[in-house]
Amino acid sequence: MMRKTALFLAALAALHVAPARAQLDGNFVEAQVAPYRLPDPLVMGDGTAVRTAQQWWKLRRPELVGLFERNIYGISPARPTHMRFVVTETSANALGGIAVRKQVTIYLDGTSGGPQMSVLIYLPAGARAPMPMFVGPNFHGNQSVSADPEIAITPNWVTPAEGINKNRATLHARGTDASEWPIERILKAGYGVATYFTGDLYPDGDTQYAQSIQPWYRTSPSAPDHWGAVATWAWGLSRVYDYLATDRAVDAKRVIVMGHSRYGKAALWAGARDTRFAAVISNDSGEGGASLYRRNFGETIRVMNNYWFAPNYKTFSEREAELPVDAHELIALVAPRPVYIGAASEDLWADPLGMFLAAKAAEPVYRLLGVEGMAGDAMPAPGQAILSRISYHLRMGPHGITAWDWDNYIRFANRFLPQRPR
């Protein structure tokens, strides 16, 4: 394994693209990675060894969730009591006739004057049975994932991008992120797609707390375990699931949560906390997601956005070894459900090797629960994938999500959530 890893690192160096100026804080030299020791996911905080599945479910898993809540993501509110779903639009002839499109408003407190989120759904047309789904957040509004002119344009604050004018989406924002959402490809593979804009819940900017839903819930931003934006976005994914569980066109037992980059962090946290998701896909999530904290390579806690995480998180800057958990234990919280960690060869900021090592180190929990871990001991070469219950791939190229990533995610879903007759 060491020889193969060394070969990979040599290839990675050859592909290296210098990080952006704002990212020069991190270490990008493998030889400068300091020794570290990971906490054992199967040892309780008091030193008790976890030897049975019952111990995992009753003791260790709740302990780990609590540690991640208090030290990294923050504690999110429970499911809203008076939540209400309204299907605002349905088309049985969308995308040239290959899709059923639904647009759903989730009123989080049951009223039109309170916090709400808009969900865009596409299902394969003509399906005769409930369909499996990929569910994930989007960066720039539902209208950005497809050029479909019937998608409602978000009225909320949006980070600067094509088609965004003074942080507001315009008609020119339609389909600007369509390459990240190959909807027709996903539909033809037999899956539906559901997405919501994170700006509905917490606009992705460090001055947007007042525009988020958090003041509505009267949680204190000064509390050490206050829920950050990542936890808010993950909480929103569970609210999307709440709706999907009521839709007879959806197979609620085959809903896959996925996300890219910072939303890859949110997808992992959503899947770790909410066991209703049948599988979890985290693409290029890096630090705060699937990459090991204790490996000083790429992004560090010190340079990460404050608003993404609980206030406690920043206190571990430059003392990551004191964190009571690490990313392999986050991945292990998905067990025994399938999990896929995607990385890219030029995305050194996200530490592809650190994500592979975290995925591999989650294996003992999967094996304790009676399922396979990762089918391989060596990190794959660029352009290769390991497809197993713990899956991992290393796409050629920079940070992003591409058709190649999606092809592998569909293969993963086909294997672990086999299709039923349509």
N, C-alpha and C positions, 0 to 999 in steps of 0.2 A: 504493500500500500504506500509506503514512504517513497519508493522509487516512482510510482505512478503519480503521486502527488507532486513530486519534484518536477516531473515532466510537464504536468499541467501548469505549474507555476512558471516554468520557462516559456510555455506557450502564451500564458497570460501576460507575461512581461513583453513578449513580442507584439501582442495586440494592444498594449496599454495606450490609452488616450489620456492625456493629462487632465485632471479634474478642473472644473471651473475655478476661477480665482477664489470665490467664496468658500470653496471646499478644500483649500490647501491646508486646513488644520490637521487632517488625518494623516496617519502613517500609511504609506503605500509600498513599503519594502518588507517582504515576508521575513527576511532575516532579522528585522527589528521587532518582530512580535515577541513580547515578553512571555515567559512561562506562566501558565495559569492552571488552576484546578477547578473543575466544574463541580457544583453541588450534585449529590446523588439524588435523582428524582424518586428513588425508592427508599429513602431514609427520612423519617419524620424529623421535625425540628428538635425534638427531644432525644434524637439518636435512635429511636426505635426503627428496626428494619421492617419494610413492608414486603411481606412474603405471599400474600393472597390477594385475589381480586377484591374480596370484601373489604380488606384493609384499605385498598386503593380507593374504592368508591365511598366508603364511610368516613375515612380519616385523612388520607394523604391528599386526595384530590381537592376536597374542600379547603384544606390547609394551604395548598398551592394557590388556589383561586384567591383566597384572602390575602396572601402575600403579594400577588400581582396587583390586586386592587389597592392595597395600602401603600405600596412602594413605587408603582409604575403608572397604572392607568387611572386609578381613582375608583370610587364606588358610585355606580350608576343607580338611578331610581328603579323601582320595580315597574313592571308593565302598567301603563295607565289604566285606571279602573273604568273610566267612561269613554274609552277610545271608540271611534265610529268610523266606518269605511263607506265611502260613496264612490261608485263607479261613475265617473263624469262623462266618459265617452267609450263606445265600443264600435269597432269596425271589423266586419267579417271579411273584408276584401282589401287588406292593407298590403303594402310593398308589392304591388302588382298582382295581388291575389294569393301570395304564398303564406300570408300571415293573418292572424286575428290580432288586432291591436286593442289594448285596453289602457285607459288612463284613470287612475284611482287617486282620490284624495283621502288621506288618513287624518282625521281630526283627533289630535292626541288627547284633548280633554272633552271631546264630544261636541264642541261648539265651533261655529265658523269664525268666532272672534279670537280663539286661542291658537296655540301652536299647531302647525299642520305640515304635512309633507306630501309631495306628489310623486306617484309611482308610475312609471311607464312599463308596460308589459307587452311582449310579443309572444304569441303561441303559434305553432305550426297549424296552418289552415287544414281543415278536414280531419283532424285527429278524432278518433273514436274512443279514446281512453284518456284518463288524466295524464298530463305530461310532466316529465322531470324538468327542472329549472336550474339555470345559472342565475344567481342573484348577486349584484354588486353595486357599489356606489359609483357615481361619475363625477368628473372634475368641473364641468362648465355648464351644467344644466341638461335636463333630459333632451332638449332639442339638439344638443351637440352630438349625440350618439348615432343619429341618422339624419339624412336629408329629407326624410318624410315631412312634408309640409303641414301635416295635421297635428304634429306634436306641439303641445302648449309650451311657449317660451317662458322660462323662469323669470319671475319678477324680482328675485332676490339678488343680493350682492354676489358678484362673481370675480374671481381672480383674473388679472389681465391675460388676454389671449385673443386669438383671431375672432373677430365678430363681437368683441366686448368693448363697449364704449363707456368710459367713466364707471367701470365696474358693473355695467348693466348689459345684459345680452340683447343683441339686435337680431334682425332677420338673417344677417350674415353669419350668425353663430350656428346656423343649422348644419349639421353633419360635419362640423370641424373636427370631431374626435371619432368619426366613423371608422377609421382604420383600427382603432383600439377595440371596436365593438363590431366584429364581422357577423352581423345579425343574420343575414341570409345563410351563411355557412353553418351557423349554430342551429337555425331552424331546420335546414335540410338534413342535419345530423340527427334530428328528432328531439331537440331540446327547446324549451322556451327560455326567454330572457326577461328578467325584471331588474330595473335600476331606479335609483333615486338620486337626486342632487344633494350632496352633503351640505350645501349652503342653506337648505331648508331647515337644518338643525343647528349647524355651527359653521358660518361662513369661514373659509379657510384663510384667515388673516389674523395677525397678532393683535389687532385692535378691534376685533369683531365680537368680543364677549357680549356686549350689550345687545347685539343683533341676534344672538344665539337663543336657543330655547332654555338655556340654563337659568337665567333670572326668573323665568316662569316657574321653575321647580324650586326656587328659593334655596338652592344649595349655596354654600359659602365658598367663594373662590379662594379664600385665604386658608381654608382647612387643608391640612397636609395631604389628606386623601380625597380631595375634591376631584370629581371626574373631569378629565381633560377632553379635548376635541376628539382624539382617537376613540376614547370610550363612548363619546356621544355618537360618533358615526357608527360604531359597532352596535350601540343600543338601537339606532335607526334600522340597521339590518334585521334585527330581531322583530322590529315593528312591521317591516315588510313581510317577514315570515308570518306574523300574526294574520295579516290579510290573506296571504297565499293559502294558509290553512283553511280558509273559508271558501275558496274558489274551487268549484267542482271540476274545473278544467285542469287543475294542477294536482300532481301527485305529491302530496305534502311529505311523504316518506322519502322522496328523492329530490330534495332541494340542496343544491351545492352553493355555498357562499364563497365568493371570490373577490379579490381586490388587487390593485396594482399600486406599487410605491407606498405612500403613506396610507392609502386605502388597503394595501396588502397587510399593513399592521392592523388596521381595523378589522379586516376579514378574519385574521388569525384570532384576535381577541374575541370577536363575535362567536366564532366556532368553538373556541375554548370554553366560553361561558354557556353557550346555548346548544345543548346536545340534540336539539331538534334538527339542526343542519346535518344532512347525511354525509357530507364530505366538505373539505376545506381546501381552497387553493389560494396561495399567497405568492404574488409575483413581484420580484425585485423589492421586497419589503425592508431589507437592511436592518440597521439598529432600531430597537424598539419594536421589531417584528421578529423575523426568523434568524437574524444574525446574532452570534454570541456577543454578549456585553464584555466578557472578560478578555476577548481577543482584541488587542489594540491595533486594529487595522481598519482603515476607512473612517466612516463617520463615528463620532463620539458623542456622549451625553452632553458634553460641554457646549457643543455648537448647535444642538437641536433646539427647535422652537419650544419656548416655554409653554405655550397654550395647548400643545398636543397632549401633554401628560399631567399627572397629578403633581402638585408642588413638591412632594417628597422626592420625586424622581431626580430633580436637579441636584439634590444634596449628595447624590452618589457620583457626581462629576469628578473624574480623576481618582475615584476610589471604587471603581466598578466591582472589584473583588469582594467588597463588603455587601453587595446586593445579596439578599437571601435566596434569590432565584436567578435563573438565566434562561436564554431563549429555548434551549432544548426542553425545558420543563413546560414552556408555553405550548410547544408543538406536542408534547406528551399529553397535554390536557385534551387534545382531540381524540386520543385513543379510546376505543379500538377503531374508530372511524377512519376512512382513508384521508390522507393529507398529501398535498403536492406543494413543494417549494420550488418556485422558478427563479432562476438567476440569469445574468447576462455576462459574457466574457469581458466586456469593457467597462462594466459597472463596478469598478473597484470601490467606489464610495459605499456601496451596499455590502461589500465583502462576500463575494460568491463562495469562497472557501469556508468562511465562518457560518454561512447558512447551511452548506453541506454538512459540516461537522455537527451543527445543532440538530439537524434532521437525523443524522446517524446516532447521536447520543440520546435521542428519544426512544430508541429501539427497546430498551429493557422494559418499558411500560407496556408497549404493544405485545411483547412476548409474554409478560405476566398475564395479560388479558387474553392470551390464547390465539393470537394472530401473528402473521409475519410482520417483520419490520421493513428494512430496506434491502432490496435484492442486489447487494454488492457492497464491497468494503472500500472501493477506490472511487474518488471523485471522477465523474465522466469528463471526457475531453470536450472542448467547445463544439457545439452542434450535436451533442449526444444527450440522451435521457436515460434515467433509471426509472422504469415503470413497475411499481410495487405498491403495497399498502402505504408505505412512506415513499413517495416519489420525489424525484429531484431532476432538474435538467439545467444545462448551461447553454443557453442560446448564444450564438455568435452575435456580437454587436453591443451597442450601448444600452443604457437604461431605457426601458420602454416595454410595451406589450404589443406583440405582432401576431400575424396569422400563424407563424410557426409555433408560437406559444399556445395559441388557441387550438391548433391541430393536436398538440400533445394533451391539452386539457380535455379535449373531447375523447381522445383515446383512453385517457384515465377514467373518465366518466363511463365510457362504454364497458370498460373492464369491471369496474367496481359497483356501478349502478346499472346493471344490464337492462336493456330496453324491453318493455312489454309491448304486446301487439297494439298498433295504433288504430 
